[in-house]
Amino acid sequence: MALNYLVNRVNSMNLRRQAFLRDIGKELVEENVAIFAGAGLSVGAGFVDWKELLRPIADELGLDIERESDLVSLAQYHCNDNANNRSQLNQRLIEEFSRLAVETENHKILSRLPIRTFWTTNYDKVIENSIELAGKVVDVKYTKEHLSTTKPKRNAVVYKMHGDVDHPNQAVLTKDDYEKYHVKMDQYLSNLKGDLISKTFIFIGFSFSDPNLDYILSRVRVAYDGYQRRHYCFLRSVKKLDDENDADFEYRERKQQLFLKDLERFNIKPILVDEYGEITELLSLLERQYRSGTAFVSGAAHTYGPWQESVALSFVHKMSYKLSEKGIKVVSGFGLGIGSSVISGVLEQFYMTSRGAVEERLILRPFPQSNEGEVPLPQLWRKYREDMIAHAGIAIFLFGNKFSEGKVILSNGMREEVEIARSQGILIIPVGVTGYIAEEIWNEEIKKIRQSEVYSKEFKDLFSKLGDKHLPPDELLNVITDICENFKKG
């Protein structure tokens, strides 16, 4: 994805989707985004929805699950019919939600983003597992006792409103459970109310039929009527069924429109999709947009090709300064020869003009050099590179050489970083005029770009200049920052 491509993709969307990307993008930077996940998110991972969970229960009661809309009451009928014994319900919970499941692409994206708060009515463990697989520490809470403890060094909190599959007897399933919830779990509802007031929520896979959430949304609306915080939700458009007549379809369509209008009372902006894959596409754009504000700078150099050392280091310093000035965070592995210049450029700009924490502009990951551990150093370096590059949406490559066995050779480490960047689908900016690996990569990329219809003429012209050895360093700086800034705006 290149300069102007994202812009064109976003411009082709409706205004609501553009507003989603704009608003959530801003809130992600401030870490003010929360997720509310319903059964629909887990269905994509292979779990059942409420209707399928209760199908055998309905059969046992002699009811048709397809004709039932109040599933909470259905679960209560089962308990009533069994002298308030819910063992069959608990068993269904264990059978359906104890299975191992592979997280969906939506889970993966949400786990990678800087989202620290997750609320869910799901009983399964896919959300917390996906957060852990993203390398984060997750604090899971599904009893009121959990609220009084904090897991050390946590990156995210998952509030499981209706309980966890490992404790099915405490799960919220029946009408009795819902009626007692306001008393037994009042602290939970207070926490949710606070988050709805202070964070921007994305509701995903949720039907808004849960009475506990409705209770809280109503109270937030009454308390903050006219200035509630804006939230977003994904909903699938009503589709005409194969055996459905026009009148019935139009009735369901009209009912959905009225429901969408009702959500506006709570300042929840619905985003309608025809297919669930559209949600993944939009979340992918959101992640790419967020990561586009961070540039990974790679530049191993024993020698500086066509430039004198002083010119090269000054160029790197100015480039880092300008990236920071444009609000682009820099990630660096303290590359041989240029690492100090990358750092000093960012720090000079930050300390002279900015406030806040330097971590907002610089992520520094010096490479380990000793090999006392059990993991071979090359394997450790690979994981380290993958972690660094995962923070970025842009990767800038300069020079790419090292000194080995008495001679200057190409840097195999930089080549590995290029392949990682390509595998992650981020924008590669090889500064070809600096020679070595950077020049090789520029030659590879420019051929693909010139032959592609995806890229704009503006991008092709800018990218061509990265290999123009007659271009003065200051103009080359402008080319690099123009590409980065426009990509960030996209």
Secondary structure, 3 states (H helix, E strand, C coil): CCCCHHHHHHHCCCHHHHHHHHHHHHHHHCCCEEEEECHHHHHCCCCCCHHHHCHHHHHHHCCCHHHCCCHHHHHHHHHHHCCCCCHHHHHHHHHHHCCCCCCCHHHHHHHHCCCCEEEECCCCCHHHHHHHHCCCCEEEECCHHHHHCCCCCCCEEEEECCCCCCCHHHCCCCHHHHHHHHHHCHHHHHHHHHHHHHCEEEEECCCCCCHHHHHHHHHHHHHCCCCCCCEEEEEECCCCCCCCCHHHHHHHHHHHHHHHHHHHHHCEEEEEECCCHHHHHHHHHHHHHHHCCEEEEECCCCCCCCCCHHHHHHHHHHHHHHHHHCCCEEEECCCCCCHHHHHHHHHHHHHHHCCCCHHHCEEECCCCCCCCCCCCHHHHHHHHHHHHHCCCCEEEECCCEEEECCEEEECHHHHHHHHHHHHCCCEEEECHHHCHHHHHHHHHHHHHHHHCCCCCHHHHHHHHHCCCCCCCHHHHHHHHHHHHHHHHHC
